[in-house]
Amino acid sequence: MLRTLRPSPLPLIPAAALTHSTRSVRRGDVEPVARGVYVDSAAWRGLSRWDRDLARIHAHLLRHPDAVIYRESAALLWGLPIVGSLDAVHVLCPDTSKSRRVARARLHTSAHDDRVVEEVQGIRLTSMVDTCVDVARFRHPAAALAVADAAVRQDPRLSAAVLAAVNEERASGRGRRHARWALARADGDAESAWESVSRAAIEWSGFPAPELQRWIGPPGDADRTDFWWDRARIAGEADGHLTYDGRCGDPARTSLAREERDRRLRRRGARTVVHWSWDDLAHPSALREILVGVGLVPETVPDLGALASLSRLLRPGGQGT
């Protein structure tokens, strides 16, 4: 299987390549992304937070080409989604060094060498499997589930069982128990981080697990819904705000298309179709109220601690650790 990594979203400019570098920096024409590495300021302002993090990783590699990229930083290079903010470029160091933070990099050390380090396109980083396990051990379970779901979706050789086995076989027990929840639930049918986080919120709210990506309607003319509760005949859609803010075309047309699709789903057997947004997940009780409101019956009491921590993760700047 051909493996590729995500490239830098912007050209990186070493300080030595800048013409009249001091003047360019003073005027604000360029933005520093690592010590001695710059990008065009105007282009930088148009990047998403995730692409900015990716540019910082590549800038670190420009200065330290032998670095082993680790944890969330490795996940971004593999094309796996990160939920919450990335506070630094994460680098795995030999066990003779001490874990520490240097400028915009966080250097981690391990007494065990049982991670697989791959070299892809000249970049050294932890394997996709080990990256999933590391994220699951040290990040919020919902963030870890988003990474694990995407890895299983991207690589058909992976599965929840494979990820769980690597976690259990690690020599270090640090974070092993914490990782089990997310790795055991890895499912490639979840098509986005948004759906993965919704899966976590649904479970922690006490509802039965839905079927993912259920086709409803005749072959060749069916509609697919993100979540499906067969007994209740409820279709669930994790929409977020991006669908309706103009980035995916005219918002009015998008809204009309959604309404027509909902009508088709109801004609084809759905009792109701329910939508929720990112903000609904960021408020601990909102999704539960939405689903109860359309007749879905919880099976267990909600995990209020997990829901509160999810709310913290989804706030701007949330680390989720």
C-alpha positions in Angstrom: 0.0 0.0 0.0 1.4 3.4 -1.1 1.8 5.7 1.9 1.9 9.4 1.5 2.0 12.2 4.1 0.3 15.6 4.0 2.6 18.3 2.6 3.0 21.7 4.0 0.0 23.9 3.0 2.3 26.8 2.3 5.8 27.2 0.9 8.3 27.5 3.8 10.9 30.3 3.6 14.2 29.9 5.5 15.5 33.2 6.9 18.5 32.9 4.6 16.2 33.0 1.6 14.5 36.2 2.5 15.5 39.3 0.6 16.2 42.0 3.2 14.9 39.6 5.8 14.8 42.1 8.7 12.8 44.6 6.7 10.4 41.9 5.5 9.8 40.7 9.1 9.4 44.3 10.4 6.8 45.1 7.7 4.8 42.0 8.5 5.2 40.5 5.0 6.1 37.2 6.5 5.1 35.2 9.6 7.5 33.1 11.7 6.4 29.5 12.1 9.6 28.2 13.6 12.9 29.7 14.5 14.4 30.9 11.2 11.5 29.7 9.1 8.7 31.9 7.7 5.6 31.9 5.5 3.7 34.6 3.6 1.6 36.5 6.1 -1.4 37.0 3.9 -1.6 33.3 3.0 -1.1 32.3 6.7 -4.1 34.3 7.8 -6.3 32.3 5.4 -5.3 28.9 6.8 -7.4 26.8 9.2 -5.9 26.0 12.6 -5.1 22.5 11.4 -3.2 23.7 8.4 -1.3 26.1 10.6 -0.3 23.2 12.8 0.7 21.2 9.8 2.9 24.1 8.5 4.6 24.3 11.9 5.4 20.6 11.8 7.0 20.9 8.4 8.9 24.0 9.5 10.3 22.1 12.4 11.4 19.3 10.0 13.1 21.9 7.8 15.4 22.7 10.7 15.5 19.2 12.2 15.2 16.7 9.3 16.1 13.7 11.5 13.4 14.4 14.1 10.8 11.6 14.7 7.4 13.1 14.7 5.0 11.7 17.3 1.5 11.7 18.7 -0.9 14.4 17.4 1.8 15.8 15.1 2.3 12.4 13.5 -1.5 12.1 13.2 -1.7 15.3 11.2 1.1 14.1 8.8 -0.8 10.9 8.3 -3.9 12.8 7.4 -5.8 11.9 10.6 -8.0 14.5 12.2 -7.2 16.3 15.4 -9.9 17.5 17.7 -8.9 20.3 20.0 -5.8 22.4 19.8 -2.3 21.3 19.1 -0.1 23.1 21.6 3.3 22.2 20.1 5.1 20.0 17.6 5.5 16.6 19.3 8.8 14.9 18.7 10.0 11.5 20.0 13.5 11.5 21.4 16.0 8.8 22.5 15.5 7.6 26.0 18.8 9.2 27.0 17.2 12.6 26.8 14.7 14.2 29.1 11.1 15.2 28.2 11.0 18.9 27.8 9.6 21.8 25.8 11.9 23.7 23.5 10.5 26.8 21.7 7.4 25.5 19.8 8.4 21.8 20.1 7.6 19.3 22.9 10.3 16.6 23.1 9.1 13.3 24.6 11.3 10.5 25.8 10.4 6.8 26.3 12.3 4.0 28.1 10.9 1.5 25.6 11.6 1.1 21.9 8.6 -0.9 20.9 7.1 1.7 18.7 7.5 1.3 14.9 9.1 4.4 13.3 8.6 4.6 9.6 10.3 6.9 7.0 7.9 8.2 4.4 8.9 10.7 1.8 12.0 11.4 3.8 10.1 12.1 7.0 10.5 9.9 10.1 7.4 9.4 12.2 5.6 6.8 14.3 3.6 4.3 12.4 -0.1 4.9 11.9 -0.9 2.2 14.4 1.5 3.4 17.0 0.3 7.0 16.5 -3.3 5.9 17.2 -2.2 4.1 20.4 -0.2 7.1 21.5 -3.0 9.6 20.9 -5.5 7.2 22.7 -3.2 6.9 25.7 -2.6 10.6 26.2 -5.5 12.5 24.7 -9.2 12.9 25.4 -11.1 9.7 24.4 -13.3 11.5 21.9 -10.3 13.0 20.2 -8.7 9.5 20.2 -11.8 8.0 18.7 -11.7 10.5 15.8 -8.1 9.5 15.1 -8.7 5.7 15.4 -11.9 5.9 13.2 -10.0 7.7 10.5 -7.0 5.3 10.6 -9.3 2.3 10.2 -11.1 4.0 7.4 -7.9 5.0 5.6 -6.1 1.6 6.0 -8.2 -1.5 5.4 -5.5 -3.6 7.2 -6.4 -1.9 10.5 -9.2 -2.7 12.8 -10.2 -2.1 16.4 -8.8 -5.5 17.3 -5.4 -4.6 15.8 -5.2 -1.3 17.6 -6.3 -2.8 20.9 -3.7 -5.6 20.6 -0.8 -3.1 20.0 -2.0 -1.2 23.1 -2.0 -4.3 25.3 1.4 -5.5 24.0 3.2 -2.3 24.7 5.9 -2.7 27.4 4.8 0.5 29.1 1.5 0.4 30.9 1.2 4.2 31.1 -2.1 5.2 29.6 -3.0 1.7 28.6 -6.4 1.6 30.4 -7.2 5.1 29.3 -6.7 4.1 25.6 -9.0 1.1 25.7 -12.3 2.9 25.4 -11.5 4.6 22.1 -9.5 1.8 20.5 -12.1 -0.8 21.1 -14.7 1.4 19.3 -12.7 2.2 16.2 -15.0 2.0 13.2 -14.1 3.0 9.6 -17.8 3.7 8.8 -17.5 7.0 10.7 -16.7 9.3 7.9 -15.5 12.4 9.8 -14.2 13.6 13.1 -17.5 15.2 13.6 -19.3 11.8 13.4 -16.7 10.2 15.7 -17.2 12.9 18.4 -21.0 12.5 18.0 -20.6 8.7 18.6 -18.8 9.5 21.9 -21.5 12.0 22.9 -24.3 9.6 22.1 -22.8 6.8 24.2 -22.0 9.1 27.1 -25.5 10.5 27.0 -26.9 7.0 27.6 -28.4 6.1 24.2 -28.1 2.9 22.3 -25.3 2.7 19.7 -26.7 3.7 16.3 -25.9 2.0 12.9 -23.5 4.1 10.9 -24.0 5.1 7.3 -27.3 3.3 6.7 -28.7 3.5 3.2 -32.5 4.0 3.1 -34.4 3.7 -0.1 -34.4 1.6 -3.3 -31.0 0.5 -4.8 -29.6 3.3 -7.0 -31.8 5.9 -5.5 -31.2 5.6 -1.8 -30.1 8.2 0.7 -27.4 7.6 3.3 -27.8 8.8 6.8 -25.0 9.3 9.3 -26.8 7.5 12.2 -29.7 5.2 12.3 -31.7 3.7 15.2 -33.7 0.9 13.6 -36.0 0.2 16.5 -37.0 3.8 16.8 -36.8 4.5 13.1 -34.8 7.6 13.8 -32.2 9.0 11.4 -29.5 11.3 12.8 -27.4 13.8 11.0 -24.3 15.4 12.4 -24.3 18.6 10.4 -22.2 21.2 12.1 -22.3 24.8 10.9 -19.9 24.4 7.9 -22.7 23.0 5.7 -24.7 26.2 6.0 -22.1 29.0 6.2 -21.4 29.3 2.5 -18.3 27.2 2.3 -20.2 24.3 0.7 -22.1 26.4 -1.8 -25.2 28.7 -1.5 -26.6 28.2 2.0 -30.2 28.6 0.9 -29.8 25.8 -1.7 -28.0 23.6 0.9 -30.9 24.1 3.3 -33.5 23.3 0.7 -31.6 20.2 -0.4 -31.5 19.1 3.3 -35.2 19.5 3.7 -36.0 17.6 0.5 -33.7 14.8 1.6 -35.4 14.6 5.0 -38.7 14.3 3.3 -37.4 11.4 1.2 -36.1 9.7 4.3 -39.5 10.0 6.0 -41.3 8.7 3.0 -38.9 5.7 2.9 -39.5 4.6 6.5 -37.8 7.1 8.9 -40.2 8.2 11.6 -38.2 11.4 12.0 -34.8 12.9 11.0 -32.9 14.9 13.6 -29.9 17.2 13.1 -27.4 18.5 15.6 -24.5 21.0 15.4 -21.1 21.3 16.9 -22.5 23.7 19.5 -24.9 21.0 20.6 -22.0 18.7 21.4 -20.2 21.4 23.2 -23.0 21.7 25.7 -23.3 18.6 27.9 -27.1 18.2 27.9 -28.0 19.6 24.5 -27.7 16.4 22.4 -29.5 14.3 25.0 -32.4 16.8 25.0 -32.5 16.7 21.2 -32.7 12.9 21.0 -35.1 12.5 23.8 -37.3 15.1 22.2 -37.7 12.9 19.1 -38.5 9.8 21.1 -35.2 8.1 21.5 -35.1 6.4 24.9 -31.8 6.3 26.8 -30.6 2.9 28.0 -28.2 4.0 30.7 -27.7 7.1 32.9 -25.5 9.7 31.3 -21.8 9.9 32.1 -21.8 13.5 33.3 -18.1 13.6 33.9 -17.3 12.4 30.3 -19.8 14.9 28.8 -18.3 17.8 30.8 -14.8 16.9 29.7 -16.1 16.7 26.1 -17.5 20.2 26.5 -14.0 21.4 27.6 -12.4 19.7 24.6 -14.7 21.4 22.1 -14.3 24.9 23.5 -11.9 27.1 21.5 -8.3 26.2 22.5 -9.4 23.0 24.3 -6.7 20.5 24.8 -8.8 17.6 26.0 -6.0 16.0 28.0 
